[in-house]
Amino acid sequence: MSSRSALAAAERLAWLRLIRSENVGPVTFHQLIARFGSATAALEALPEIANRGGRAKPLTICPASAAEREIEAVARLGARLVARCEPDYPPALAAIDDAPPLLTVKGRTELATRRAVAVVGARNASANGRRFAREIATHLGAAGLLVVSGLARGIDAAAHEGSLDSGTLAVLAGGIDAVYPEENRRLHETIAEHGLLVAEMPVGTVPQARHFPRRNRIISGIALGVLVVEAAERSGSLITARFALEQGREVFAVPGSPLDPRCKGTNRLIRDGATLVEAADDILREISPQLDARLAERQRTAFAPAPTAEIGPKDLADAREIVLGLLSPTPLPVDELLRQCQMSPAVILTIVLELELAGRVARQPGNALTLI
């Protein structure tokens, strides 16, 4: 992923078909590309891999006609699809393991490559919280940073408003055309003109509860750090902060009154080690080393299938049973699975890929697996 180049039209269509196919998520997608060299080859191999994993019925593969219709719908909206391997894909996001293979983008696409800080927080934010978010976004923008948020009401909206002139990026939970909440329709339209809208989900997707954690990992993945302005003890903003830590990003938090439930989450983040923020300089001071150095994408080891000379069909079947025995409905990190199996990582990852495509295991945030 270190060299970036535009996809040919046929391969872009194949990328879209692959990520829209049944049981193919971002991590599985990237493993398939690394293993087969192209999305076209991966699509051909999907049925056999799923069958080896114990798939009883045929795997649903996205038809070329459906992918073509989606590309046409994106174009009609004045948007376009950007692949992870292309130059105008956000470079920091490309460095995370579960980066979306394709993003739908609309607006000033050149903003995607700028260094960014995310500003997130409570939807039912206080007047002071909204004012602080707006002002700090303005100051971060004046320092040359892109401000990223999720276009929710409250802190998100205030952060976008404060950075409209300098550059703001909104990550949507639904499709690029889905306005949510409705009260932010005008802001949605303004960002499409003066900033950048980004969506992982297909055009026409209405955001649902399960989409928001996926959106949150993108918000933190695009940024060098995440600032949480106000957040209750259980909130989506704390999920974003957790993703930031898992992705190696900085976490910042604004302290607040212990009497305000909206500040309990931010105060806890500070107790747990987040950088206390009272002004934009507190953020700039922490991320300045990253502003001076190029953010390098992590080099990934190519995903290789288990060599047939090392393990035969019976041994592979035995290994598959060991993997299934270790998995449960409780998420198990892939690294822990590899440690407990004490077998070749290539063998285990091949088995996981087969089981995932067969629909027998699901991948959770943080690269963990659950048995279905």
N, C-alpha and C positions, 0 to 999 in steps of 0.2 A: 504493500500500500504506500510505499515511500514515493514512487514516481506516479505522477498524476497525468491522465490524458482522457480525452473525451471518448465516450463509448460510440461505436458505430450504431446506426439505427436498428439493425437486426439484433444486436446483442443487448441494446437498451430494452427492446421489446421482450427479449428472453429474461433479462433481469426482473422486469416487472411481472412476467408470468411466474417466475420462480418464487418471488417473495409473496405473491398472492395465492400460491398453491397451498393446499391443506397441510397443516402441521409444520410449515416452514416458517420459522421465526428468524430474527436477525443473526443470532449465533449459528444456527443450523445453516442459514444461507451462506455465510462466510466460510464455513467448513466445507460446504459443497463446492463452492467456487475454488477454494484452495486445493481440494482433492481432484476435481475434474477439469480445472483450467478455464472453464467458461460456463455460463448459465445454460447455454444451448446443450452442452454435454450433460450437465447436471439434470436437466429436465428429462432427458432420455433415460437416465439411471434411476430416477425416483421410484418407479413402480417396483423394480427388483430389490432396492434397498428396503423399502417398506415391507415387502413380502418376507424378507429375511428376518425382519423384526417381529414377525407374527401378525402382520396385517391380514385381516380376514376378508375385507371387501376392498375393491379398487380405490386407490388414492385419487382424490379429486385434484386434478392439475388445471390451473387457470388456462382456459383456451386463448389462443392468439387473438381471436375476435374480441374477447372481453378486454384484453390488455390494450388493443388498438382503440376501443371505445373510450377507455379511461384516458389514454394519451390525448385523444381528440377533445374530451371534456376538459382536461387540464388546459389545453391550448385555447379553447373558447373562453375560459376565464381570464386569459391573459397571464397565465402562470406557466411553469414548466417543471419537469422532473430533473433533479440533479442526483447523479450517482456518487457513491462514496469515493470512487476512484478518480473523480473529476476535479479540476482545479478550483472551482467555485463552491465546493462542499466545505462546510466549516471545518478547518483543520483540527481544532481541539476535539470536536465531536468524532472525527474520523479515527482518533486515537483510542477510543473506548471499544471494548470487545463486542458489545451489543449495539453498536451504531446502526441506525437504520440504513439499509442498503440504498434506498432511494428516498429523497425528500421532495415534496411538492413545494415550490417557492414562488412567491409573488411579491414584486416590488423591486427595491434596489438590491439586486443580487450581489453587488460588490461589497455590501456590508458584511456578508457571511464570513469573509476571510479576516475581518478585524478582530483584535483582542477584545474580549468581552468580560463583563461582570454581570451576574444575574442578581436581580433584586426581587424578592418574593415576600409574601406575608399574608396576613389575615384578609379574608373577604369582607368581614364586618369590622374593618379597621376603624380606629379612632380618627378624629379630625387631625390630631397631632401626628399620628402615624402616617397618614396620607401626605401631610405636608412635608414630613421628614423624607419620605420616599421620593417625593417629587423633587425636593431640593437636592438630595444626594445624587439622584440620577442626573440632574442638570450638571452638577460638579464633576461627576465621573465622565460625562460626555465631553465637558470642556477640557478634560485631561486626555481626550483622544480615545476613550474606551466606548465600545458598543455596549448598550444596556439591554439585557435579555430578561424577559419575563413571560408569563403565561396568559396574559390578556384576561385575567379574571377581574371581578370587581374588587374594589378596595386597594390594597397596596400595589398589586400588579398594574392596575390601570393608572395609578398615580406615577409609578416608575416610567411607564411608557410616555405619559404626558410630559414628564420632565425631560425626556431625552428625544423628543420628536425632531428637534432642530439639529441635534448632533448625531443621531443615529440610534434607532431602536429596533429590536427584533422580537417578534411575538411568536411563541411556539403554541400551536393550537392542538387541542385534544381531539378534535374531530377532523373532518376534511377541510381543505383550504377555503372552501366556500361556506363553512358552517359558522355562523355568528353565535357566540355564546359567551356571556349572557347577552340577551337582546339589548339591554341598556348600553352595551359597548359597541353597538353597530357602527356609530359614527367613528369611534376610535379605530375599529377594525378597518373601515374604509380609508381613514387617514393614514394608517400604517401601511396599507397596501400601496399608497401613493408616495409616501415620504420615507417609509422605513421598509421592513421586510417581514412578510408572513411566511411561516414554515409549518408544514404538516407532514406527519408520517402516514396518517390514515388516508384511504382513498377519497376522492371527490365525492361529496354527497353523504359522507359519514356523519351522523349526528353524535356528538360526544356522549359517552356513557361512563359510569363510575369507573369501570376497569381501564378506560383509556387514560385517565389522569396520571396514574403512576408512570405509565409509559412516556407521557409528555414530560413529566418531571425529570426523568433521566436525561432527556434531550436538553432541557433547560440547563441543568448542571454540567452536562457534557460539553456544551458549546462554550462555557465560561471558564475563566481562570479561577474564579471563586464565586461563592453564593452568599449574598447578604440577606438575612432574615430580619425583617423589621418588626413584625408582630406575629405571634403564632401561639395558639392554644396548645395544651399538652398533647393532644392528638390532632394533628393537622397535616394537610398535604405539604405544607412548607417544610415540616420536619422530615418528611419523606425525601424531599428534594435535597435537604442538608445531608441526609444519610447517603443518598446517591453520590453527592459531592465527595464525601469522605471515601467511599468505595472507589471513586474514580481518581483519587489523588488530588482533588481540588481543595482550595482554601475554604473555610467556613467562617463567616462573620455574623455577628448578631448585635442588635441594638438592645440595650438593657431597658427595663421598664418597671413600673410599680408592681410590687408583689400583690397588691390588692386588685390588679386588673388581670382577669383570666387570659386575656389576649397576650400577656407578657410572660406567662408561665413557661411556655416552650422556649422562648428566646433566652430567658434567664437560665434555664436548664442547659441550653447549648453553651452558654458562657461558663457555667460551672464545669461542664464536660470538656472545656478546652477551646471553644470557639473564640476568635478574636473579638474583643469588645469594640464596638464602633460608635463614635460620637460625631464623626465628620468623615468626609471623603478621604482626607489624608491618612486616616487609620487604615483604609483599604489599600491606597496607593503605596504606602510604605511596605506592606506585606507582599504585594505582588510585583513590586518594582524589579526584582531579579528576573522574573518571568517576562517582563516587558523588554528587558535587554537581551534576553536569550531566545533563540528560536525554539518553539514548542515542537519537539521531535515526536513523531509518531512511533509508538512502540513497534519493534520488529517482531513479527509473528512467525513462529515455526509453522511451516507448511503442514496442513492436516494430511496425514498419510494413512492409507488403509493398512490394516495388519497384513504383513507379507504372508502369502499362503504357505510358504516353506516353513514358517515358524509355528503355525498353528493350523491344524486340520479342522474339518467341519465339526467333528465330535467335540474336540477341545473348545472350539468357538462356541458351540451350544452349551457346554459346561460353564464357560466363562459368562455367557449370557444369563444363565440361571443364578450365578453368584451375584452379578450386578442387580438382577431383579430382587434377590433376597436382601440386599443391603438397602434398597430404596423403599420408601414408604410415603404416605401422604404428607409427612413432615419434610420440608425442604432439606436436601443434603447438598452442600457445596460440591462441585465437581472435583475440586482439589482433594477434598476429604474422601470422596469415592475412590480416586486414584490411589490414595495412601492405603486405604483399607483393602483394596483388591490385590495389591502387590503383584500386579501383572503389567505387561507392556502398556504404556499409555495409549499407543496407537490402537491396540486391540480394544481397550475399554472405550475409547472415544468412538471407534467404529461401531461398537455395540450400542452406545448411547445414541448415536446418529440413527441407527436402524430402529431402535425402540421409539425414538421421538417421532420419526416419520410414520411409524406404525400406529402412533396415537396411544402408546402404552405409558409413556412418561411425558411430563411437561416441564419446560424450563421456566424458572421463576427469576425475578430480578435478583441481581447479585450472582448470576451464573450458578444457581442451585437447581436441583432436579427433584420432582415429586412423582410418585407413582400414581397413575390414574386408575 
